[in-house]
């Protein structure tokens, strides 16, 4: 009768019911006995096919579990029925070898049913690798029990050693990594429990365990009872693989369950023990036993011809057994040969190679899972008919999930490793591991809006204004996320630098959004370069300057004003959106941009503050004894600078560098200001991080697979930053695996997949917009030397595009006279606008000696200049600022018209002692960037003009000068450009003095707050 078919694995069935005849006993005389003995009759059978062992092996594969489940069901259906096992081999090889192998297979199963680990240990040590034991069986058992991810190779590997250690640690064995006997005992027990959870007793077998060798409970029948015998022609023509494949029906272990109460004296049992030779078997042959198992003219099968079994004892027990007369099922084979080690989902396909046999028309399912997913499977589908034919196949899959954590999404590295599995009815299964891996990370400037579109001007006016200001280089702030008055300060700076919207007083410039502002922004007016080379973002070998406006004193602000506060109130720190573009490793190990396959990967953002190169400062020479380099070296070391936390300007001095606990994050903006990213703090790693966007919907679709951050450095000139982005697996449950897959070194952030930018350096920019000649200079302007002085403080003053005008090109005589007459002292004086002289008053006649007359002319000039210079500056500003809203206006003038000075006309001495005398030496810096440079100043032009421009940047006087502020200067440096001549030192003589900005002036020009405590007093 048909039984339960476990596909290729085996068969279980009940035997046909027997009709029990009455027992007839002859009469017995006194003293005689009639003996009635129960006939040994099997009532059910259980068969496990060859596929549950490797070829030539006695190790039971995990695929045999369904057959053991069937045996349990069979025993429950026949309680109390004793069991006996019969191992069979195919007719290849000699009888002795096949007797041994068939016996070992029966013994192996017998040991599983008893949980007899000692028998397996004997097989392991005696049969060994020749019968599938050894390291290969250890790996197979570890894999089945969940300790080993494969592949099962039988050779040692770091993975298998680690798996053995893991098993040992969890089972009370010293973790040596070697599968010693103590380890094997634990492993055999766990694996046997997997196959057959509840152990049987020896009394559950025929013979009741009376024989230590298992006689009657298990036996090996060698090749004596083939289910099929080839014809002679088949033996001659079949190739070995075909012959071995078709011979699989002969390789089997059959279990017979006998009627409850059946007992057999083991000494009467005809089959030899598994450890004995085949002689005992042959004693039970039919008289034509050798002929039965010999090859004839045609193929013969026991189920039809009943003449292939040589052993009459065995045949009589199984002649009607369903396990021998039901045609054997077609052996099923399912093997997943391999999958690609890694691939890039969507960009390419995962190739899954497998082999099938006997599964046409049957259900086979392909699944993709991850042990680290919250919900599995991530992908599944049934194989199509053409994918289930016998033979080798390859399935190509693009990596898109159908369920679990990744429904309608592509696989990504963070859930690696993945497992691809082919399954048929949960009894036949093949699997392989594969990964999705990161290849590299690139950096790029991010757009101001996630969809890369300009905000609508009408409905989102504020956002539109911010966007346009950012595009024009004014750091207008994060779109829709304004903070720290970014938008307000940017609007004011933009208007103040615009010809049409400029106001003479900065405080009159309002941050309102006017029609003129909109018009100017639409036209792209006043676009400024915010960085010297954007390639610095992508090329670590590059250096580039981030350009910040150098603002000057405004109306009413003296040189002693709080420059640091003015700058903080008026300047925006640069705000640069930067993105990390994460790339996936393709099968050929090249990089692919595949944003759908990135996942929510974490990107750490870090920066390095490199030491400033001070060799570009002026050298310290006898003629020019500059101590700037020495002072800077000392100042940059304050607050643990230089060798400690870097040498950028510290927070105490208006910079953003802080102590080691906080410096790592001061140049990155935390929070969600750069959409769609959120930047978070990791104090433990001293890094900030953002995660790659996984939002494929608008407006964030173009940000998919990228992580971003706002880089927000200081506005202090010379501060520098080298950024890096790294892929970090911290916090993931499979972090150790991911780090191993990507060759990370524990604790070494630089071993991670990372990308560096080049070096960003802050530089300030200004310019000389207009030079007014009154009259034209005859001794040159020294513009390159002036620019070189400021360049040492990383302040680029553009002197290349200076517009030169004459005084009468700027103001009229009437305007000049009105300024003069505005002063009560000159209200009635005759005034003239001279082409060649600042003073427009008539020259008084000389009636006194020459020295007295010259002193009087000098006093008159000084009094006159001081009286009208502010109003004259306002007049010049009102005339020029509409066309030149930004930059210095330098007025180089002669103090008054030349005059011939006589010896002493009052006493009749009319000899000219000083022809063409002009009093001089009163240069000054006015508010709003207007410089008055006296051409009669005895000092060098670069020094005079540079000195006055320094005042425009809030630098104060030092030695030999009125209003000296020693606290603002390096008191050891006697060559500061903010000093006067003559001085007491030889190099300070007029005409030879070649000064430079001292170290403190250098820092103040950069933006350092010299009024804060903590800076060195001197070099």
Secondary structure, DSSP 8 states (H G I E B T S, - for coil): ---EE-GGGEEEEE---------------TT----------EEEEEEEEGGGB-TT--SB-GGGHHHHHHHHHHHHHTTT--EEEEEE--SSS-HHHHHHHHHHHHHHHHHHHHT-HHHHHHHHHHTGGGGT-SHHHHHHHHHHTTS------SS--HHHHHHHHHHHHHTTS---SS--HHHHHHHHHHHHHHH-SS---GGGBTTTT-STT-TTTEEE-TTSB-SEE-BHHHHHH--HHHHHHHGGGGSEEEEEEE-TT----GGG--S--TTS-THHHHTTB-TTHHHHTS-BSS-EEHHHH---B-BHHHHHHHTT-HHHHS------EEEEEEE-SB--TTTS-EEEEEEEES-TTS--EEEEEETT-SS--SEEEE--GGGSSSEEEEEEE--B--SGGGTTSB--GGG-SEEEEEEETTTEEEEEEEB--EEEEEEEE--SSTT-----TTTSHHHHHHHHHHHTTS---STT---TTHHHHHHHHHHHTSTTT--SSGGG------HHHHHHHHHTTT---SBS-GGGGT-TT-EEEEEEE-----TT--TTS-HHHHHHHH-----EEEEEEEEEE-TTS-EE--GGGT-S-EEEEEEE-----GGGS--B-SSSB--HHHHHHHHTTTTTTBTTTBSS-BGGGTS-B--TTTGGGTTEE-BSSSTT--BEEETTTTEEEEE-B---STTSGGGBTEEEEEE---S-TT-EEEEEEEEE-TT-TTHHHHHHHTT-BTTBGGGSSEEEEEEEEEEEEEEEEEEEEES--SS---HHHHHHHHHTTTEEEE-TT-EEEEHHHH--HHHHHHHHHTSGGGTTS-B---SS-S--B------SBHHHHHHHHHHHHHHHHHHHHHHHHHHHHHHHTTT--SSEEEEEE-SS--EEEEEEGGGTEEEEEEEEE------EE-GGGEEEEETT-SS-HHHHHHHHHHHHTT----TTSTT--GGGS-TT---BTTS-SS-SSGGGSTTT---B--HHHHHHHHT--TTSTTS-S--
